[in-house]
Amino acid sequence: MSEPSAQVPAVASVGSGASTVPARRFPRPALSTLGLSPGKRTRLKHLLYDHGPGGGTLLILPIDQGLEHGPIDFFDNPDSLDPKYQYDLARDGRFSAIALHIGLAEKYFHEYAGDVPLILKINGKTAIPSDAQAFSALTGSVEDAVRLGADAVGYTVYVGSPSQDRDFAQFSQVREDADRFGMPLIVWAYPRGEAVAKKGGREGLYAIDYAARVALELGADIVKVNYPVASAKDAEAPPPYNTLHLSPDGAFRKVVESAGRALVLVSGGEKVGDDQLLTKVRSSMDAGATGVIFGRNLWQRHRDEALRVTRELHAIFREYAQPSA
């Protein structure tokens, strides 16, 4: 089957939704172009077409924040402290997958196996130490993911951290294992460290664009990135980034292009209002993203509200469906 043509005219909401501007819709890479082994392609196709919104899109619910941020994230919605709350949300909201660490997989996933696809996050760290030398140690393995019936593994790389040399070495072994077991590899590509802070900051285009490219170069099948945020710090980025004046949509399109033949997921970050959330989704998908990985923006909402937002996300993703290739 052929891919949709590039630059199909579309309309994207801007700001509060009171007005719209013309946008360009860019195609996502087809599975047939990604160089995947049969095992990886089978598992990834399962996520992209058999669960969630389908049509080659991804709607992923991450609940790794309990390790990464601590219980503080659950105070907004106390029900979410119980992992079963998020599992139920992932099942009832028809998510493509749920992403979490091994403890939550070992103790809860058996009740949802076959109904909610699993992405096993296999490294992590707490928020207690400084991020100056950020590094996420292994908390699980690709073999654990296979044993549990996962469809992919997740790994965080801290690009720019002084610890990135041992991070890259650790990742290299994970990548080899993922290739050996036919397991798709999703990289959380996060800029961190003092050097990043001095070059425009970790939310700037330079850092996020670089992180997306690093993930591709290291062997990611899918890369998870934050949406670039323009600020006065951009003037501190290396040339030519310090003189670029791209729209938010244009900046994210640059990141997608740098990710090449790695599919791109957009991180949700902190909880925001509905209009801002849905505008972010549309602009990301117009730029060629494959989907979103939203945690706090959904499970920090009460269940009925979260399911309502999820239905709106499904409706948006249907507009971006493309055939399997």
N, C-alpha and C positions, 0 to 999 in steps of 0.2 A: 504494500500500500504506500502511496506517496505521502510525503509530509505536506502540511499546509504551506502555502507560499509565504515568504517573508513580507513584513510590513503590510499586513492586512489592516485597513482602516478600522479604528475602534474609537470608543468614547470612554474617557476615564474621568471620574469625579475628582474635583479639586477642592481643598479646604472643607467647608462645612457641608458641601453638596448643593449649595445654592446656585452654582453655575458649573458648566462643564466646558472642557476644552478638547480639541481633537488630539488623539494620541495615536501611536503606532503600536501594533501588536506584533511582537517578534516570536518566531517559532522556537520550541524547545527541541533539543537534540532527540532524535529517534533512538530507540533501544538498539536498532541494528547498527548504529554508528558508534556505539560506546565500547566496542571491543570486549564484550562480556563473555565469560565462560558460560556453558549451558546452565550450571548451577546458579550462578549469579543472575543470569537473565531470567530464569524461571522464578526465583524468589522476588526479584525486583518487579517483574511483570505481575506477580500476585498482589504486590502492594499498590501498583499503579492502576490496575484494571479490575481486580476482583474484590477489592475492599475500598471503603471510603467513597469519595465522590466519583472515582474511576476516571476514565477518559485520559489516562496518562498523567493525572494530577495526584498530589499527596497532601493529606491533611493529618498531621501527626500531633499527638498529645504527649508532651514530655512531662515526666514527674520525677526528674532527677534533682529538683531544687532542694529537697530535704537534706541531701548530702552537700550540695554546692552552696546553699545559702543558710541552711539550718531551719528549724521549725518556725522561724519568724514569718516565712511566706504563707503559712497556713492560718495566721490570725485573722485575715480579712474574711475568710470563710471557714470557720472552725470544722465544718463537716469534711473539708478536704484533707484534714490531718490523717484521716483513715484512707489508706491507699485504695480500698474498695470503692470509695466515692469516685476516684478518677477512672478506675477500671470500668465501673458502671457507665460513666460518662462516655468513655471511649466506645463501649459497646452500643449504648443507646443512641449516641450521636453519630454512629457509623463512621468512625475514624479509620484512616488507612492503617494506622498502627499506634501503639503506645510505646514510649521510650523510657527506660528506667534501669536502675542498677540491679545487681544480681540478687540482693536480699529480697527486694520487692517482687522479683520474678520467681524466686524459689518458694516464697511463702503465699503468693496470691495467684500467679498466672495459671496454675492447674485448673482453677475454676472457670477460666475464660479461654483456654486453649482451643483453637479452632474457630473461635468467634471474634477474637481481637488479636490481630497480628502483633508480634513482639519485635521490638528493636532493643537489643541488650547493650546498654552503655557499659563499656569495659574499662574505663579509667575515670578518675575523678579526684577532687580535692575539696577541702572545706574552705569556708570564707574567713577562717580565723587568722591565718598568717597573712602577711603582706603579699600583694601580687607582684612585688618588685622582681622576684625570681620565680614566677608562676610555673608550676609543673604539676601534671596530673598523673599520679601513679596508677598502675594497673589494679583494678578491683575485680576483674573477671577475665575470661578468655574467649577466643573464638570457639573453642571446643565446648565451653559452657553454653554458648549460644546454640550450637548444633544440638546438644543434649536437650535443651529446653524447647526446641522447635522454633527458634527465632527466624525471622526472615531477613534480618540485617544486624550489623553491629555498629555501635557509635563510638567514636574516639575523639577526644579534644586535643587539638594542637594549639599551643600558645606561641603564635608567631611573634618574634622579636624579643621574647623573654631571654635572659641570660642562660636559662636552662634549656634552650631549644635544641642544643646539640644532643643531649641525652633523650630529649623528647623525640627527636627524629629517629634516633637509634631504636628506641622502644617501639615507635610506630612502624618501623621497617619490619620488625618481627611480626607485629599484628597484621600488616599487609600480606606478608608471606603466608601466614595462617589463613587469612581470609581467602586468598587465592587458592590455597590447597583444599579448603572445605567448600569452595563455591559460594561464599557468603558476601553479599554486598557490604561495602564499607562506607559509612557516613562519617565525614569529618566535621566536627564543630571547629571552625577555623576562627580563632579569636586572637586579635592583637593584644599583647600585654607587655609591660615592662617600662622602665625609665626611658629607654631609647625611643620607644613608640610615643611616649608622652611628650618628648621633645621634638617630634616630627609631625605635629598636628593632632596628636591624641588618638586613642583607640577607636573613637567613633567617626573619625575623618575618612574621607575617600581614599587617601593614600594608604592608610593602614588596612582598611577592609579590602581594597582592591588587591593589595599585596598578599593578604591572607588567603583570598580566593585563589590566586595564582599558585601559592605555595601548596595548597591542598591538591590542586590538579597535578602539580609536578611530583608530589609525594605518592600519588596513586589513588586518590579518593574517587569513588564512584558517584557520590553525592556530597556536596559541600553545604554546610549550614553557616550562614553569615548574618550579621546585623545589617540593617538598612543604614547607609551613610547619613550622617547628620552634619550639615554645613555649619561652620562657626568661624569666629575670628581666628581660631587656632590653625585654620587651613593655611594661613600665610606662613606658618612655620614648617609646612611640609616641603620635601625636596622638589626642585623643579622637575617637570613642568606643573606638578600638582598644585603648587602654590599660586599659580596664575590661572588655573582652570576656573571657569565660571559656568558650571553645568547646573541644569535644573535638577531637583531631587530625582525625577524619573531618569534623566540622562546619566546621573551619577550611578544609579543602580544598574542601568543598562551596561555601563562600563565594567562594573563588577561581574555581571553575568558573562560578558565577553571574555574577561580574564579567566573565568572558570572553564572556558572551552567545552570539552566533552565530559565535564562533570555536571550532573544535574544540580540545580541550585534550590535550596530551601531558605526561606526568610524566617529569622527568629522574631518572636513576638515581643520579647523584653517585658518591661513593666506594664501593668494593666493601664489601658487607655480607654477613652470613650468609643462608642460604637462607630460613629462617623469616621474618626481617625483610623480605627482598626480596619474598617472595610475599604477605605481609600488606599491604605497601605497595601492591602491584598491585591486590589485591582492594578495599582501602578506596578507592583512587583510582577504580577502575571503578564501584564502588557510588555514588560521588559524582558520576558523570557524565563522567569522563574518556573519551577515545576510545582511548587506548592509552599506551604507554610508549616512551621512547627511552633505552635502556640500553646503555652502552658498556663502561666498566670493570667493571661487575658481570657481564659475560659474557666479554669477551675477555681479562680478567686471570685468568680461570679456564682451566685446561687444557682442551683441546678436548672430550674426552669428558664432562667435568663441565659445560662450557658447553652442550653439546648436550642433556644431561639436563635442565638448568634450562630450556632453551628449550622442550623438550617439555612441561614442567610449565606454562610460560606459555601455550603453545598450548591446553592443556586448560582453563586458567582462562578464556581469551578465548572459547572455544566457549560458555561459560555466558552470555556477554554479547552473543552474536550477535543482530543485528536485520536485517530485510530492507532492501534498497535502496529508497529513496523519493526 
